[in-house]
Every structure is written in structure tokens, then in C-alpha cells.
């Protein structure tokens, strides 16, 4: 289950980018209070701050905003991973002898959001790529804003 650790660590990178953005991009000092916000609220606030930076290259601003919105969507997967046990689902055909088993992450509250190992692996790759892209884009924004 190395993919779980990779996903959590990469999402930690994405979380850090939101903290850096709120520390360095606003014209006023707002980090103390905004650092206590949840991830989604921090993303929303960063998007507003970026929209107010009209002198920033619109292509760069849009690319960073799009990646932040993608991260906000992927946060649901991170939450499923962080708050769910490993489950074994067993399917037995009602008239034949065969049985199918599948490992997934999920819980009784969110059965419809359970993640198979294949989906978890694909999501981990996506989160790792997203973290890399966000760091690169933030580096470019930082050069022009701070």
C-alpha cells in the first residue's frame, strides 16, 4: 500500500502550496487567520487573490487556478484515503460456485466512494503530477508577484 503514503505525502505538498500562497501573495498580512481555514476555503481564497492580480500573466494565472481547482476535486479522494479502512469485498455468484474478491478503501458511510487499488494508484499518480505542476507554476508566480 505504498500508494497510500505517496498520495498523502503528495497532497501534503499541495496543502503547503496553499499555505505559501496565503503567506506570500496577499498585499496584507492575513496568514495567521487564513492558515486555520480548511483546504477548500484556502483554495477559494487563493483564487480570489489571484483574480485580483491583474498584472500577472493571465495564462499563468489560469493555469495555476485550474490546477488548484483540480486539487480541490482530488481532496475528496485524499479524505477517503485518510479516513477509511482497507476493506475486502466478497462477491459470490448466487447459483454458481465462483467467488470474486476485491480490496478497496472505503467505509460504511461512503460506500459509493470506495477506492479500488487501481483507482487509488491512478489517483496517486495524478496527485503527484499535480503537486509538481503546482510547485512549478507557483515558482513562476512568485517571481512576478513577490
PAFI-645142 format. One record per residue: residue number from 0; x, y, z of N, C-alpha, C, O in turn; chain; residue in one letter. Coordinates in steps of 0.02 Angstrom, whole numbers, plus 50000, padded with zeros to 5 digits. Atoms other than C-alpha are relative to their C-alpha. Layout:
BEGIN
+-----+-------+-------+-------+-------+-------+-------+-------+-------+-------+-------+-------+-------+--------+--------+
! num !   nc1 !   nc2 !   nc3 !  cac1 !  cac2 !  cac3 !   cc1 !   cc2 !   cc3 !   oc1 !   oc2 !   oc3 ! chaine ! residu !
+-----+-------+-------+-------+-------+-------+-------+-------+-------+-------+-------+-------+-------+--------+--------+
! NUM !     X !     Y !     Z !     X !     Y !     Z !     X !     Y !     Z !     X !     Y !     Z !      A !      A !
...
+-----+-------+-------+-------+-------+-------+-------+-------+-------+-------+-------+-------+-------+--------+--------+
END
This chain:
BEGIN
+-----+-------+-------+-------+-------+-------+-------+-------+-------+-------+-------+-------+-------+--------+--------+
! num !   nc1 !   nc2 !   nc3 !  cac1 !  cac2 !  cac3 !   cc1 !   cc2 !   cc3 !   oc1 !   oc2 !   oc3 ! chaine ! residu !
+-----+-------+-------+-------+-------+-------+-------+-------+-------+-------+-------+-------+-------+--------+--------+
!   0 ! 50041 ! 49940 ! 50000 ! 50000 ! 50000 ! 50000 ! 50043 ! 50063 ! 50000 ! 50025 ! 50114 ! 50030 !      A !      X !
!   1 ! 49957 ! 49942 ! 50005 ! 50143 ! 50117 ! 49961 ! 49965 ! 50059 ! 49966 ! 49983 ! 50117 ! 49977 !      A !      X !
!   2 ! 50036 ! 49946 ! 50034 ! 50021 ! 50215 ! 49851 ! 49964 ! 50045 ! 50050 ! 49956 ! 50104 ! 50037 !      A !      X !
!   3 ! 50034 ! 49960 ! 49949 ! 49930 ! 50273 ! 50008 ! 50049 ! 50053 ! 50026 ! 50032 ! 50112 ! 50030 !      A !      X !
!   4 ! 49949 ! 49953 ! 49974 ! 50089 ! 50352 ! 50078 ! 50018 ! 50052 ! 49948 ! 50025 ! 50111 ! 49964 !      A !      X !
!   5 ! 49983 ! 49953 ! 50053 ! 50133 ! 50430 ! 49910 ! 49944 ! 50051 ! 49990 ! 49958 ! 50111 ! 49982 !      A !      X !
!   6 ! 50056 ! 49954 ! 50009 ! 49959 ! 50504 ! 49893 ! 49997 ! 50051 ! 50057 ! 49990 ! 50111 ! 50045 !      A !      X !
!   7 ! 50003 ! 49955 ! 49941 ! 49958 ! 50576 ! 50069 ! 50057 ! 50050 ! 49999 ! 50047 ! 50110 ! 50011 !      A !      X !
!   8 ! 49943 ! 49955 ! 50002 ! 50133 ! 50648 ! 50052 ! 49994 ! 50052 ! 49944 ! 50009 ! 50111 ! 49954 !      A !      X !
!   9 ! 50007 ! 49953 ! 50056 ! 50098 ! 50725 ! 49882 ! 49945 ! 50050 ! 50013 ! 49950 ! 50108 ! 49995 !      A !      X !
!  10 ! 50052 ! 49952 ! 49983 ! 49937 ! 50801 ! 49945 ! 50025 ! 50048 ! 50053 ! 50003 ! 50106 ! 50056 !      A !      X !
!  11 ! 49968 ! 49955 ! 49952 ! 50039 ! 50872 ! 50088 ! 50038 ! 50056 ! 49965 ! 50038 ! 50113 ! 49987 !      A !      X !
!  12 ! 49967 ! 49949 ! 50040 ! 50141 ! 50962 ! 49956 ! 49950 ! 50051 ! 49974 ! 49963 ! 50111 ! 49975 !      A !      X !
!  13 ! 50052 ! 49956 ! 50026 ! 49983 ! 51033 ! 49880 ! 49973 ! 50045 ! 50056 ! 49963 ! 50105 ! 50046 !      A !      X !
!  14 ! 50022 ! 49960 ! 49943 ! 49924 ! 51090 ! 50052 ! 50052 ! 50055 ! 50014 ! 50034 ! 50112 ! 50027 !      A !      X !
!  15 ! 49947 ! 49951 ! 49987 ! 50093 ! 51176 ! 50077 ! 49998 ! 50057 ! 49950 ! 50011 ! 50115 ! 49968 !      A !      X !
!  16 ! 50004 ! 49947 ! 50051 ! 50072 ! 51272 ! 49914 ! 49946 ! 50050 ! 50019 ! 49955 ! 50110 ! 50009 !      A !      X !
!  17 ! 50052 ! 49952 ! 49980 ! 49909 ! 51345 ! 49979 ! 50023 ! 50043 ! 50058 ! 50007 ! 50103 ! 50061 !      A !      X !
!  18 ! 49974 ! 49960 ! 49944 ! 49997 ! 51399 ! 50138 ! 50050 ! 50052 ! 49974 ! 50049 ! 50110 ! 49995 !      A !      X !
!  19 ! 49952 ! 49953 ! 50028 ! 50140 ! 51477 ! 50039 ! 49965 ! 50058 ! 49964 ! 49983 ! 50116 ! 49971 !      A !      X !
!  20 ! 50037 ! 49949 ! 50036 ! 50016 ! 51568 ! 49928 ! 49968 ! 50050 ! 50046 ! 49969 ! 50110 ! 50033 !      A !      X !
!  21 ! 50033 ! 49955 ! 49953 ! 49922 ! 51639 ! 50076 ! 50050 ! 50040 ! 50042 ! 50034 ! 50093 ! 50068 !      A !      X !
!  22 ! 49947 ! 49964 ! 49964 ! 50085 ! 51689 ! 50160 ! 50031 ! 50054 ! 49957 ! 50048 ! 50108 ! 49982 !      A !      X !
!  23 ! 49959 ! 49956 ! 50042 ! 50165 ! 51774 ! 50010 ! 49961 ! 50041 ! 49949 ! 49986 ! 50093 ! 49928 !      A !      X !
!  24 ! 50035 ! 49965 ! 50054 ! 50033 ! 51829 ! 49883 ! 49957 ! 50059 ! 50022 ! 49954 ! 50109 ! 49986 !      A !      X !
!  25 ! 50043 ! 49943 ! 49981 ! 49913 ! 51942 ! 49981 ! 50042 ! 50063 ! 50013 ! 50099 ! 50060 ! 50036 !      A !      X !
!  26 ! 49967 ! 49936 ! 49986 ! 49957 ! 52126 ! 49994 ! 49999 ! 50016 ! 50074 ! 50042 ! 50053 ! 50099 !      A !      X !
!  27 ! 50005 ! 49990 ! 49928 ! 49902 ! 52125 ! 50176 ! 50020 ! 49935 ! 50036 ! 50019 ! 49881 ! 50006 !      A !      X !
!  28 ! 49981 ! 50058 ! 49960 ! 49959 ! 52008 ! 50314 ! 49937 ! 49965 ! 50025 ! 49903 ! 49990 ! 50070 !      A !      X !
!  29 ! 50060 ! 50037 ! 49981 ! 49821 ! 51878 ! 50328 ! 50015 ! 49928 ! 50018 ! 49969 ! 49889 ! 50030 !      A !      X !
!  30 ! 49982 ! 50070 ! 49992 ! 49917 ! 51718 ! 50356 ! 49977 ! 49969 ! 50065 ! 49953 ! 49913 ! 50066 !      A !      X !
!  31 ! 50019 ! 50027 ! 49934 ! 49881 ! 51696 ! 50542 ! 49928 ! 49973 ! 49999 ! 49916 ! 49918 ! 50022 !      A !      X !
!  32 ! 50070 ! 50022 ! 49999 ! 49693 ! 51687 ! 50517 ! 49984 ! 49952 ! 49942 ! 49945 ! 49906 ! 49951 !      A !      X !
!  33 ! 50017 ! 50043 ! 50057 ! 49690 ! 51606 ! 50343 ! 50032 ! 49932 ! 50004 ! 50008 ! 49885 ! 49973 !      A !      X !
!  34 ! 49967 ! 50065 ! 49995 ! 49809 ! 51466 ! 50389 ! 49957 ! 49950 ! 50039 ! 49969 ! 49890 ! 50037 !      A !      X !
!  35 ! 50045 ! 50043 ! 49962 ! 49671 ! 51398 ! 50502 ! 49941 ! 49975 ! 49959 ! 49903 ! 49933 ! 49982 !      A !      X !
!  36 ! 50055 ! 50021 ! 50043 ! 49549 ! 51379 ! 50357 ! 50011 ! 49929 ! 49974 ! 50067 ! 49906 ! 49970 !      A !      X !
!  37 ! 49995 ! 50066 ! 50032 ! 49510 ! 51210 ! 50282 ! 50028 ! 50007 ! 49930 ! 50031 ! 50062 ! 49902 !      A !      X !
!  38 ! 49968 ! 49999 ! 50066 ! 49589 ! 51162 ! 50117 ! 49956 ! 50034 ! 49947 ! 49981 ! 50078 ! 49911 !      A !      X !
!  39 ! 50044 ! 49971 ! 50051 ! 49439 ! 51206 ! 50008 ! 49993 ! 50075 ! 50006 ! 49993 ! 50111 ! 49956 !      A !      X !
!  40 ! 50005 ! 49928 ! 49989 ! 49420 ! 51377 ! 50087 ! 50065 ! 50036 ! 49983 ! 50063 ! 50092 ! 49956 !      A !      X !
!  41 ! 49936 ! 49970 ! 50019 ! 49606 ! 51412 ! 50065 ! 50007 ! 50005 ! 49925 ! 50031 ! 50055 ! 49898 !      A !      X !
!  42 ! 49997 ! 49999 ! 50074 ! 49594 ! 51366 ! 49881 ! 49955 ! 50056 ! 49974 ! 49976 ! 50095 ! 49931 !      A !      X !
!  43 ! 50046 ! 49947 ! 50022 ! 49442 ! 51480 ! 49859 ! 50030 ! 50069 ! 50011 ! 50025 ! 50113 ! 49968 !      A !      X !
!  44 ! 49969 ! 49935 ! 49984 ! 49533 ! 51624 ! 49943 ! 50059 ! 50015 ! 49954 ! 50066 ! 50071 ! 49929 !      A !      X !
!  45 ! 49943 ! 49990 ! 50047 ! 49690 ! 51599 ! 49838 ! 49975 ! 50017 ! 49930 ! 50005 ! 50059 ! 49897 !      A !      X !
!  46 ! 50028 ! 49984 ! 50066 ! 49583 ! 51601 ! 49681 ! 49978 ! 50072 ! 49997 ! 49988 ! 50106 ! 49946 !      A !      X !
!  47 ! 50021 ! 49929 ! 49998 ! 49509 ! 51768 ! 49733 ! 50061 ! 50046 ! 49999 ! 50061 ! 50097 ! 49963 !      A !      X !
!  48 ! 49939 ! 49959 ! 49998 ! 49682 ! 51838 ! 49771 ! 50032 ! 50002 ! 49931 ! 50052 ! 50055 ! 49907 !      A !      X !
!  49 ! 49971 ! 50003 ! 50067 ! 49747 ! 51779 ! 49602 ! 49960 ! 50042 ! 49950 ! 49989 ! 50076 ! 49908 !      A !      X !
!  50 ! 50042 ! 49961 ! 50045 ! 49599 ! 51858 ! 49512 ! 50012 ! 50074 ! 50009 ! 50004 ! 50113 ! 49961 !      A !      X !
!  51 ! 49985 ! 49929 ! 49988 ! 49645 ! 52024 ! 49593 ! 50069 ! 50021 ! 49975 ! 50084 ! 50081 ! 49975 !      A !      X !
!  52 ! 49932 ! 49984 ! 50026 ! 49822 ! 52014 ! 49523 ! 49996 ! 50007 ! 49924 ! 50020 ! 49964 ! 49887 !      A !      X !
!  53 ! 50013 ! 49989 ! 50072 ! 49776 ! 52087 ! 49353 ! 50064 ! 50007 ! 49960 ! 50063 ! 49994 ! 49899 !      A !      X !
!  54 ! 49937 ! 49992 ! 50037 ! 49958 ! 52122 ! 49306 ! 50035 ! 49934 ! 49989 ! 50081 ! 49929 ! 49949 !      A !      X !
!  55 ! 49971 ! 50067 ! 50009 ! 50001 ! 51938 ! 49322 ! 49977 ! 49971 ! 49934 ! 49919 ! 49978 ! 49915 !      A !      X !
!  56 ! 50015 ! 50031 ! 50065 ! 50008 ! 51847 ! 49155 ! 49936 ! 49958 ! 50006 ! 49934 ! 49911 ! 50045 !      A !      X !
!  57 ! 50064 ! 50037 ! 49995 ! 49829 ! 51784 ! 49126 ! 50007 ! 49925 ! 49986 ! 49971 ! 49885 ! 50016 !      A !      X !
!  58 ! 49990 ! 50071 ! 50014 ! 49891 ! 51619 ! 49054 ! 50028 ! 49964 ! 50061 ! 50006 ! 49909 ! 50077 !      A !      X !
!  59 ! 49971 ! 50029 ! 49939 ! 49995 ! 51585 ! 49209 ! 49949 ! 49998 ! 50056 ! 49943 ! 49948 ! 50091 !      A !      X !
!  60 ! 50052 ! 49997 ! 49949 ! 49854 ! 51639 ! 49323 ! 49947 ! 49946 ! 49989 ! 49925 ! 49913 ! 50036 !      A !      X !
!  61 ! 50050 ! 50051 ! 50016 ! 49731 ! 51524 ! 49233 ! 50027 ! 49930 ! 50011 ! 49992 ! 49887 ! 50038 !      A !      X !
!  62 ! 49970 ! 50066 ! 49991 ! 49850 ! 51376 ! 49233 ! 50003 ! 49982 ! 50074 ! 49986 ! 49926 ! 50093 !      A !      X !
!  63 ! 49995 ! 50012 ! 49928 ! 49880 ! 51392 ! 49420 ! 49930 ! 49990 ! 50030 ! 49919 ! 49946 ! 50071 !      A !      X !
!  64 ! 50069 ! 50006 ! 49975 ! 49694 ! 51418 ! 49454 ! 49969 ! 49933 ! 49982 ! 49937 ! 49901 ! 50023 !      A !      X !
!  65 ! 50027 ! 50064 ! 50022 ! 49647 ! 51265 ! 49352 ! 50029 ! 49942 ! 50041 ! 49993 ! 49896 ! 50059 !      A !      X !
!  66 ! 49968 ! 50053 ! 49960 ! 49772 ! 51158 ! 49448 ! 49974 ! 50001 ! 50072 ! 49964 ! 49949 ! 50102 !      A !      X !
!  67 ! 50029 ! 49995 ! 49932 ! 49706 ! 51224 ! 49615 ! 49930 ! 49969 ! 50002 ! 49913 ! 49935 ! 50050 !      A !      X !
!  68 ! 50068 ! 50029 ! 50003 ! 49529 ! 51178 ! 49563 ! 50002 ! 49924 ! 49994 ! 49961 ! 49889 ! 50023 !      A !      X !
!  69 ! 49991 ! 50073 ! 50005 ! 49588 ! 51004 ! 49513 ! 50018 ! 49971 ! 50067 ! 49994 ! 49917 ! 50086 !      A !      X !
!  70 ! 49981 ! 50023 ! 49933 ! 49669 ! 50986 ! 49684 ! 49940 ! 49999 ! 50047 ! 49933 ! 49954 ! 50088 !      A !      X !
!  71 ! 50059 ! 49997 ! 49958 ! 49508 ! 51038 ! 49767 ! 49955 ! 49939 ! 49987 ! 49926 ! 49911 ! 50034 !      A !      X !
!  72 ! 50039 ! 50060 ! 50018 ! 49418 ! 50898 ! 49674 ! 50032 ! 49937 ! 50028 ! 49998 ! 49893 ! 50053 !      A !      X !
!  73 ! 49963 ! 50060 ! 49977 ! 49553 ! 50771 ! 49719 ! 50002 ! 49995 ! 50077 ! 50018 ! 49943 ! 50104 !      A !      X !
!  74 ! 50000 ! 50002 ! 49927 ! 49539 ! 50818 ! 49903 ! 49950 ! 49948 ! 50026 ! 49960 ! 49920 ! 50080 !      A !      X !
!  75 ! 50049 ! 50050 ! 49979 ! 49387 ! 50704 ! 49912 ! 50032 ! 49930 ! 50002 ! 50019 ! 49891 ! 50047 !      A !      X !
!  76 ! 49965 ! 50064 ! 50001 ! 49497 ! 50556 ! 49865 ! 50048 ! 49996 ! 50059 ! 50053 ! 49945 ! 50092 !      A !      X !
!  77 ! 49954 ! 49998 ! 49943 ! 49627 ! 50609 ! 49993 ! 49963 ! 49987 ! 50065 ! 49987 ! 49951 ! 50109 !      A !      X !
!  78 ! 50039 ! 50010 ! 49939 ! 49491 ! 50616 ! 50126 ! 49976 ! 49928 ! 50006 ! 49974 ! 49901 ! 50062 !      A !      X !
!  79 ! 50020 ! 50070 ! 49998 ! 49428 ! 50443 ! 50080 ! 50058 ! 49957 ! 50023 ! 50049 ! 49912 ! 50065 !      A !      X !
!  80 ! 49941 ! 50038 ! 49981 ! 49605 ! 50375 ! 50096 ! 50016 ! 50012 ! 50074 ! 50031 ! 49964 ! 50110 !      A !      X !
!  81 ! 49980 ! 49983 ! 49932 ! 49638 ! 50466 ! 50260 ! 49951 ! 49974 ! 50053 ! 49970 ! 49963 ! 50110 !      A !      X !
!  82 ! 50051 ! 50016 ! 49950 ! 49475 ! 50415 ! 50344 ! 49966 ! 49933 ! 49989 ! 49912 ! 49921 ! 50016 !      A !      X !
!  83 ! 50033 ! 50064 ! 50015 ! 49439 ! 50240 ! 50279 ! 50047 ! 49941 ! 50011 ! 50107 ! 49946 ! 50000 !      A !      X !
!  84 ! 49960 ! 50061 ! 49992 ! 49498 ! 50066 ! 50321 ! 50005 ! 49962 ! 49934 ! 49967 ! 49975 ! 49887 !      A !      X !
!  85 ! 49995 ! 50045 ! 50056 ! 49554 ! 49936 ! 50197 ! 49944 ! 49949 ! 50006 ! 49935 ! 49919 ! 50059 !      A !      X !
!  86 ! 50057 ! 50046 ! 49998 ! 49403 ! 49830 ! 50151 ! 50010 ! 49944 ! 49949 ! 50042 ! 49954 ! 49898 !      A !      X !
!  87 ! 50002 ! 50056 ! 50046 ! 49384 ! 49662 ! 50069 ! 49927 ! 49988 ! 49982 ! 49887 ! 49971 ! 50025 !      A !      X !
!  88 ! 50068 ! 50013 ! 50024 ! 49228 ! 49646 ! 49964 ! 49999 ! 49930 ! 49969 ! 50042 ! 49913 ! 49929 !      A !      X !
!  89 ! 50006 ! 50068 ! 50025 ! 49171 ! 49470 ! 49926 ! 49934 ! 49993 ! 49962 ! 49881 ! 50008 ! 49989 !      A !      X !
!  90 ! 50060 ! 50011 ! 50042 ! 49051 ! 49431 ! 49784 ! 49996 ! 49925 ! 49986 ! 50043 ! 49896 ! 49959 !      A !      X !
!  91 ! 50011 ! 50071 ! 50014 ! 48980 ! 49255 ! 49773 ! 49941 ! 49995 ! 49953 ! 49887 ! 50022 ! 49967 !      A !      X !
!  92 ! 50054 ! 50008 ! 50048 ! 48877 ! 49208 ! 49621 ! 49944 ! 49959 ! 50033 ! 49957 ! 49909 ! 50066 !      A !      X !
!  93 ! 50054 ! 50033 ! 49964 ! 48704 ! 49156 ! 49682 ! 49986 ! 49928 ! 49978 ! 49961 ! 49889 ! 50018 !      A !      X !
!  94 ! 50016 ! 50068 ! 50022 ! 48689 ! 48998 ! 49577 ! 50062 ! 49959 ! 49981 ! 50059 ! 49897 ! 49979 !      A !      X !
!  95 ! 49938 ! 50036 ! 50018 ! 48867 ! 48955 ! 49526 ! 50047 ! 50000 ! 50061 ! 50031 ! 50030 ! 50112 !      A !      X !
!  96 ! 49954 ! 50009 ! 49944 ! 49015 ! 48913 ! 49636 ! 50053 ! 50055 ! 50007 ! 50088 ! 50058 ! 50057 !      A !      X !
!  97 ! 49943 ! 49954 ! 50000 ! 49131 ! 49057 ! 49594 ! 49991 ! 50059 ! 50049 ! 49935 ! 50080 ! 50065 !      A !      X !
!  98 ! 49996 ! 49943 ! 49953 ! 49184 ! 49197 ! 49712 ! 50050 ! 50049 ! 49972 ! 50102 ! 50030 ! 49945 !      A !      X !
!  99 ! 49954 ! 49947 ! 50021 ! 49264 ! 49363 ! 49669 ! 50013 ! 50044 ! 50061 ! 49967 ! 50062 ! 50097 !      A !      X !
! 100 ! 49982 ! 49956 ! 49944 ! 49359 ! 49467 ! 49797 ! 50035 ! 50062 ! 49972 ! 50067 ! 50061 ! 49920 !      A !      X !
! 101 ! 49969 ! 49937 ! 50021 ! 49417 ! 49647 ! 49785 ! 50018 ! 50040 ! 50062 ! 49977 ! 50049 ! 50107 !      A !      X !
! 102 ! 49978 ! 49956 ! 49946 ! 49519 ! 49756 ! 49902 ! 49983 ! 50072 ! 49981 ! 49990 ! 50091 ! 49923 !      A !      X !
! 103 ! 50014 ! 49929 ! 50012 ! 49467 ! 49938 ! 49920 ! 50007 ! 50038 ! 50065 ! 50009 ! 50008 ! 50119 !      A !      X !
! 104 ! 50003 ! 49956 ! 49942 ! 49473 ! 50086 ! 50037 ! 49931 ! 50032 ! 50000 ! 49909 ! 50058 ! 49949 !      A !      X !
! 105 ! 50065 ! 49970 ! 49995 ! 49306 ! 50147 ! 50098 ! 49972 ! 49989 ! 50070 ! 50006 ! 49960 ! 50113 !      A !      X !
! 106 ! 50032 ! 50010 ! 49935 ! 49186 ! 50149 ! 50244 ! 49925 ! 49995 ! 49992 ! 49899 ! 50008 ! 49938 !      A !      X !
! 107 ! 50072 ! 50010 ! 50003 ! 49005 ! 50115 ! 50285 ! 49962 ! 50063 ! 49981 ! 49910 ! 50061 ! 49949 !      A !      X !
! 108 ! 50033 ! 49936 ! 50014 ! 48961 ! 50299 ! 50273 ! 50003 ! 50017 ! 49925 ! 49955 ! 50045 ! 49897 !      A !      X !
! 109 ! 49989 ! 49980 ! 50069 ! 49031 ! 50320 ! 50097 ! 50014 ! 49940 ! 49955 ! 50065 ! 49939 ! 49920 !      A !      X !
! 110 ! 49989 ! 50060 ! 50040 ! 49013 ! 50151 ! 50012 ! 50009 ! 50017 ! 49926 ! 50049 ! 49986 ! 49891 !      A !      X !
! 111 ! 49997 ! 49982 ! 50071 ! 48988 ! 50235 ! 49843 ! 50066 ! 50035 ! 49981 ! 50080 ! 50043 ! 49922 !      A !      X !
! 112 ! 49937 ! 49966 ! 50013 ! 49157 ! 50324 ! 49860 ! 50060 ! 49955 ! 50012 ! 50117 ! 49979 ! 50013 !      A !      X !
! 113 ! 49945 ! 50046 ! 49987 ! 49261 ! 50168 ! 49895 ! 50049 ! 50001 ! 49941 ! 50029 ! 50007 ! 49883 !      A !      X !
! 114 ! 49947 ! 49999 ! 50050 ! 49427 ! 50165 ! 49802 ! 50030 ! 49931 ! 49991 ! 50054 ! 49901 ! 50040 !      A !      X !
! 115 ! 49965 ! 50062 ! 50014 ! 49490 ! 50008 ! 49719 ! 50075 ! 50016 ! 49999 ! 50094 ! 50074 ! 49994 !      A !      X !
! 116 ! 49928 ! 49989 ! 50003 ! 49678 ! 49984 ! 49718 ! 50021 ! 50031 ! 49934 ! 50067 ! 50072 ! 49931 !      A !      X !
! 117 ! 49984 ! 49971 ! 50065 ! 49680 ! 50026 ! 49532 ! 49984 ! 50075 ! 49999 ! 50023 ! 50115 ! 49974 !      A !      X !
! 118 ! 50020 ! 49929 ! 49998 ! 49586 ! 50190 ! 49560 ! 50047 ! 50038 ! 50047 ! 50065 ! 50095 ! 50033 !      A !      X !
! 119 ! 49954 ! 49969 ! 49953 ! 49698 ! 50229 ! 49709 ! 50068 ! 50013 ! 49967 ! 50097 ! 50066 ! 49975 !      A !      X !
! 120 ! 49936 ! 49993 ! 50035 ! 49854 ! 50200 ! 49604 ! 49998 ! 50056 ! 49948 ! 50043 ! 50097 ! 49944 !      A !      X !
! 121 ! 50008 ! 49947 ! 50050 ! 49790 ! 50311 ! 49463 ! 49994 ! 50068 ! 50033 ! 50023 ! 50117 ! 50009 !      A !      X !
! 122 ! 50008 ! 49937 ! 49963 ! 49739 ! 50446 ! 49587 ! 50066 ! 50024 ! 50029 ! 50080 ! 50084 ! 50029 !      A !      X !
! 123 ! 49935 ! 49982 ! 49972 ! 49910 ! 50441 ! 49669 ! 50045 ! 50030 ! 49946 ! 50077 ! 50081 ! 49957 !      A !      X !
! 124 ! 49960 ! 49972 ! 50056 ! 49996 ! 50468 ! 49501 ! 49975 ! 50070 ! 49982 ! 50016 ! 50115 ! 49969 !      A !      X !
! 125 ! 50028 ! 49935 ! 50016 ! 49877 ! 50613 ! 49467 ! 50019 ! 50053 ! 50052 ! 50037 ! 50109 ! 50035 !      A !      X !
! 126 ! 49984 ! 49953 ! 49947 ! 49908 ! 50694 ! 49636 ! 50075 ! 50018 ! 49999 ! 50093 ! 50076 ! 50008 !      A !      X !
! 127 ! 49928 ! 49986 ! 50005 ! 50097 ! 50677 ! 49618 ! 50015 ! 50049 ! 49943 ! 50054 ! 50095 ! 49951 !      A !      X !
! 128 ! 49990 ! 49954 ! 50056 ! 50092 ! 50760 ! 49447 ! 49973 ! 50069 ! 50013 ! 50003 ! 50119 ! 49994 !      A !      X !
! 129 ! 50031 ! 49936 ! 49983 ! 49977 ! 50896 ! 49510 ! 50043 ! 50039 ! 50049 ! 50051 ! 50100 ! 50041 !      A !      X !
! 130 ! 49956 ! 49966 ! 49952 ! 50092 ! 50936 ! 49657 ! 50061 ! 50029 ! 49964 ! 50080 ! 50086 ! 49977 !      A !      X !
! 131 ! 49942 ! 49977 ! 50038 ! 50240 ! 50950 ! 49538 ! 49981 ! 50062 ! 49958 ! 50017 ! 50112 ! 49958 !      A !      X !
! 132 ! 50023 ! 49944 ! 50041 ! 50142 ! 51063 ! 49419 ! 49987 ! 50062 ! 50042 ! 50006 ! 50118 ! 50023 !      A !      X !
! 133 ! 50015 ! 49942 ! 49957 ! 50081 ! 51174 ! 49561 ! 50063 ! 50033 ! 50026 ! 50067 ! 50095 ! 50028 !      A !      X !
! 134 ! 49937 ! 49970 ! 49977 ! 50256 ! 51197 ! 49631 ! 50033 ! 50040 ! 49944 ! 50058 ! 50095 ! 49956 !      A !      X !
! 135 ! 49969 ! 49965 ! 50056 ! 50322 ! 51244 ! 49459 ! 49963 ! 50065 ! 49983 ! 49994 ! 50117 ! 49973 !      A !      X !
! 136 ! 50039 ! 49940 ! 50015 ! 50180 ! 51365 ! 49424 ! 50006 ! 50052 ! 50056 ! 50011 ! 50112 ! 50042 !      A !      X !
! 137 ! 49993 ! 49952 ! 49946 ! 50192 ! 51442 ! 49597 ! 50068 ! 50034 ! 49998 ! 50074 ! 50093 ! 50014 !      A !      X !
! 138 ! 49933 ! 49970 ! 50007 ! 50378 ! 51469 ! 49569 ! 49999 ! 50057 ! 49949 ! 50030 ! 50109 ! 49960 !      A !      X !
! 139 ! 50006 ! 49947 ! 50050 ! 50336 ! 51569 ! 49413 ! 49960 ! 50060 ! 50026 ! 49979 ! 50117 ! 50015 !      A !      X !
! 140 ! 50041 ! 49946 ! 49971 ! 50201 ! 51669 ! 49502 ! 50041 ! 50038 ! 50052 ! 50039 ! 50100 ! 50053 !      A !      X !
! 141 ! 49960 ! 49968 ! 49947 ! 50318 ! 51703 ! 49648 ! 50050 ! 50049 ! 49971 ! 50062 ! 50102 ! 50000 !      A !      X !
! 142 ! 49951 ! 49956 ! 50033 ! 50448 ! 51778 ! 49530 ! 49969 ! 50067 ! 49980 ! 50003 ! 50119 ! 49983 !      A !      X !
! 143 ! 50032 ! 49940 ! 50026 ! 50322 ! 51905 ! 49465 ! 49961 ! 50040 ! 50052 ! 49947 ! 50099 ! 50042 !      A !      X !
! 144 ! 50045 ! 49968 ! 49952 ! 50222 ! 51946 ! 49621 ! 50037 ! 50024 ! 50062 ! 50025 ! 50079 ! 50087 !      A !      X !
! 145 ! 49968 ! 49985 ! 49935 ! 50335 ! 51943 ! 49773 ! 50061 ! 50042 ! 49990 ! 50095 ! 50060 ! 50039 !      A !      X !
+-----+-------+-------+-------+-------+-------+-------+-------+-------+-------+-------+-------+-------+--------+--------+
END
